[in-house]
Amino acid sequence: MLFGVFAVHSPESCPMNNKISREIFLDIENKIKSSMKKFQIIKVVGFYMSVLEHEWIIILDAKSAHDIEQLCIAVGISSVSTVKIVPINEYATTVKKLKSQK
């Protein structure tokens, strides 16, 4: 199942402006990769950021939102950001569902 993880931080806690946030950010990818099995993360589909919006967007293929919540706590994302976890679908999957409802 695909999930979008939207993590928003303040300008004051931005890795560009805050030493502690920078240390967390620079190691976040390694921590996610090393924790994937523990939190039943199947795949990191994408990891993006909008620097001026102070937002990280991580697309994960995972078993549950609860596991992602625990991952965000364990790797430090939630220590500097407010996190929203949203189930998402690929566009093609939604189109296929809509076409089958005709």
RAHU-V479397 format. One record per pair of residues at least 24 apart in sequence whose ideal C-beta (glycine too) atoms are under 10 Angstrom apart, sorted by the first residue. I is the first residue (numbers start at 1). GAP is how many residues later the second one is. If there is no record, write none. Layout:
i;gap
I;GAP
I;GAP
This chain:
i;gap
1;41
1;59
1;60
1;61
1;62
1;63
1;64
1;86
1;87
1;88
2;40
2;41
2;43
2;57
2;58
2;59
2;60
2;84
2;85
2;86
2;87
2;88
2;91
3;38
3;42
3;55
3;56
3;57
3;58
3;59
3;60
3;61
3;62
3;64
3;65
3;82
3;83
3;84
3;85
4;41
4;42
4;53
4;54
4;55
4;56
4;64
4;80
4;81
4;82
4;83
4;84
5;27
5;39
5;42
5;51
5;52
5;53
5;54
5;55
5;57
5;60
5;63
5;64
5;66
5;67
5;72
5;76
5;78
5;79
5;80
5;81
6;49
6;50
6;51
6;52
6;75
6;76
6;77
6;78
6;79
6;80
7;42
7;47
7;48
7;49
7;50
7;51
7;65
7;70
7;71
7;73
7;74
7;75
7;76
7;77
7;78
8;42
8;45
8;46
8;47
8;48
8;49
8;72
8;73
8;74
8;75
8;76
9;45
9;46
9;47
9;68
9;70
9;71
9;72
9;73
9;74
10;44
10;70
10;71
10;72
11;41
11;43
12;42
13;41
13;66
13;67
13;68
14;37
14;38
14;40
14;66
14;67
15;34
15;36
15;39
15;41
15;65
16;35
16;38
17;37
18;62
20;56
20;59
20;60
21;55
21;58
21;59
21;60
22;58
23;53
24;51
24;52
24;53
24;55
24;56
24;57
25;24
25;31
25;51
25;52
25;55
25;56
27;48
27;49
28;28
28;30
28;47
28;48
28;49
28;52
29;29
29;46
30;45
31;40
31;43
31;44
31;45
31;46
32;26
32;28
32;39
32;40
32;42
32;43
32;44
32;45
33;42
34;41
35;32
35;35
35;36
35;39
35;40
36;24
36;26
36;31
36;35
38;29
38;32
38;33
38;36
39;24
39;25
39;27
39;28
39;29
39;30
39;31
39;32
39;33
39;34
39;35
39;36
40;24
40;26
40;27
40;28
40;30
40;31
41;26
41;27
41;30
45;43
45;45
54;27
55;26
55;27
55;29
56;24
56;25
56;27
58;25
58;27
59;29
60;25
60;28
62;25
